[in-house]
């Protein structure tokens, strides 16, 4: 991989990419069922944050709110400095496409499209000039070590190669945040290690990363570790460098 900085749209290293202020989420009912409880946290540009928690702990809800897939029931969420609270669905979709790159456990690649075509799909709706899409997709695949597999279909790629295509697709729009949901969950240990090393390298180039996992060994790779249990988020950083608060509900 070359040494190009791959991250985002902000102007300063100290910029907050994610800012939660009292964010909560509950399922409607009588009474409502709380899933995420009153979270206040700031994640700054260039951080590598991992979140670990068991099934049912609230980490998927956290991911969905960060990724603008769900709306918080309460609180304020700023993404790259923009308040998301009052955005329409179309505005949220546009901001998500511009500011967040997603990497999923199951890859979510189009099976009948080549690697380069899968990466190009991420640029269809964000205004990228069609004449630039192919060149940018090829360049990004080369940066993740797949220059020799540009025209291969996902069915002809190994699990690790498919995840690298997914990472390239997430990176190609130079997002403010790379959001990874169990990125090694479908991989053997050797391939998982290679993918995690790639994520480490992307972080070293300046990309802001959140990895959500159930695996403490994966979580330990981040330079800031969070955990979640019963919807309560805990920050295990003890240096005092981060602006973060979690509140236990009464």
N, C-alpha and C positions, 0 to 999 in steps of 0.2 A: 504494500500500500504506500502511496506517496504521502507527503507531509502536508497536504492541503488541509486547512481547517474546514471541518464539515458542518459546523454548527451555525445556525440560526439567524434570526433577524434582529436581535438586540444590538445595542451599541457599546455596552460596557460589560466587563467581566463580572462586575458586582451586581448586574441587573437580576431581579427576581424573575425567573421563568414561571414559577408557580407560586401563588400566594392564596392560601386558604385562611379565611377568617370566620371561625365558628361554623364551619360546614358540617351539616348533618343530613342524613337521609333516613326516611322511615317509609314503610309500606302502609298504605291506607288501611284503616280498619277501626274497630272499636274495642279496645284502644288501638292506636297506631303501633306498628311493630318497628322499633328502632333498629337500624342496621349499621349506620355510621354515626358516631356520637360526637358532636361539638368539637371538630378538629380545627386547630389553628396551627399552620405550618408554612414556612417559606423555603423554597428550594431555589438556589441561585444558579446562574449560568455557569456551566462547567462542572457541576457536581455529578457524582455517580452514587445514586441512592438505591438501596435495596430494601424491599419490604417483604417480610416473611410472616406467615401466619397459617394456621390449619384451615381446612375446609370449613366454610361457614363463619369465618372470623370477620368478614367484611372486606377482604382484600379485593374481591371482584367488584364490589360496589365502589371502592376507592378508585380502582382502575377506570370504571365506567364514567365516573364523574370527572376525573382528570382528563379522560379522553373525549369529553363532551358527548358521550353516548347516552348518559342520563343527566337529569337536572337535580341539583341538590334540593332537599326539602327546606333547608334553612341555611343562612350564612352567605358569604360572598366569596367568589372564586375569580381571581385575576390570572389570566394566562398571557404571558409575555407583556404584562402591563395593561391588558384590556379586560375590563369587567365583563364577564360572560353572563351575568345574571339576567339582564334584560334582552339578550340577543334572540332574534327569531330563529326558527329551525334552519332556514337557509343561511343565515349569518353564522350560526354555530357550525354548519357543515363546511362553509368556506374557511372559517378560522381553523377548524380541525385539519383540513387538507393542507393548509399553509404552515401550521405551527407544530403538528404532531405527526411523528412517524410511528406506526404500529408494527410490532413483531409478535406473532402469535405462536403458541405451541404447535398448532396444526398447520402452519405455513400459509394456508389459504391462497395457494397459487392456482391460476387457471390452467387446467391440465393439458389443454390443446393449444396453448400459446407458448412460444419459446421463452427462454429466460429473459432475453432482452425485451420481448413484447410484454411480459409480466411487469417488468420495471417501468416500461413506458406507460402502462395503465395508470400509474400514480400521478401522471402529469396531464391526464385528459381533461380535467375539470378545473385546473388552476390557472389557466391562461398561458401556459407554456406554448411558445410557437411550435407548430407541428414539425417544422424543419429542424428544431433543436432537440426534439425528444429522443430520437434514436442515438444521437451522439452522446447526450447526457446519460442515457441508460447504459450504453456500452462503457463509458468512462467509469460509471459507478460500479458496474459489475467487475471491471478490472481492478478497482480499488479494494474489492473484497476477495480478490484472488480467483475470479471466474472468467478471466479473459479468454480462456480456451473453451468455454461452455456457453458462449453467447447465444447460439442458435439451438441449444438442446432443449427438449421438452422436459417438464418436471418429472415425467414418468421415466426418463432416462438419467435422472440425477439421483445421487445418494441423499440420505436424509440431511447430512451436513451441508451438502451443496444446495439443497432446496432452502434450508434456513438462511444460507448466505444470499440467495436470490431475494428472500423475504427481507433481509436486512438492507440489501441494496435498494429495494423498492421503498423501504421506509426512509432511507437516507436521501433519495434522489432530489427531493424538493428542499433540501437543506433546512430541516425543521428546527424549531427551537428546542424540541424535546423528543427523545427516542424513548418510547414506552413499550417495554418488553414484558409479555405475559407468559411466564413459564417457558422461556425460549429454548431450554434444553430438555424439556419434558419428554419429547419423543425421540431422544437421541441416546446412543450408547455412550459409555463414559469417555471413550477416546474422542469421539466426534464432539461431544458436549464440551470437552476441555478446549478443543480448537475454536468452537463458536464463542466460548467465554473469553478466550484470548483475543478474538477479533473485537468483541465488545470492549475489552480493556483498551485495545489500541484506538478504537473510535473515541473513547473517553480521553485518551492522551492527546488527541488532536483537537479537543475542545468541545465535544458534543456533550450536552446534558442528557443524562440517562437515568431512567427509573426501571429497575428490574423487579418484577413481582414473582415470588417463588414460595414454595413450601420447603425448600431445601436449605438448611443453615449453611452448608458449604458454599452454595451459590451466593447466598446473602453476604457471606463474609468477604466477598471480592469487592464490594462497594466501599467507598471511603466514608460513607455514612449509612448506618443501618437503622431501619425502622422495624417495628413489629406491630402486629394488630391482633387483638383478641376481644371477642364480644363487641366489636365495633369501636373499641378504644385504641387509638394510635399512640405508640410510645416511641420516642426518639432515643436511641442508645448512645448517641454522640455525647460525650461528657466534657468536651473542651470549651463549651460556651461560645463557640464560633457561629452558631446557627440561631436564627430567630425562629424558635419553635415552641409551641405550647400544646399540650393535650389536656383536656379537661374531663374529669370523671363526672358523669351525670349524677345528680342527686335523685 
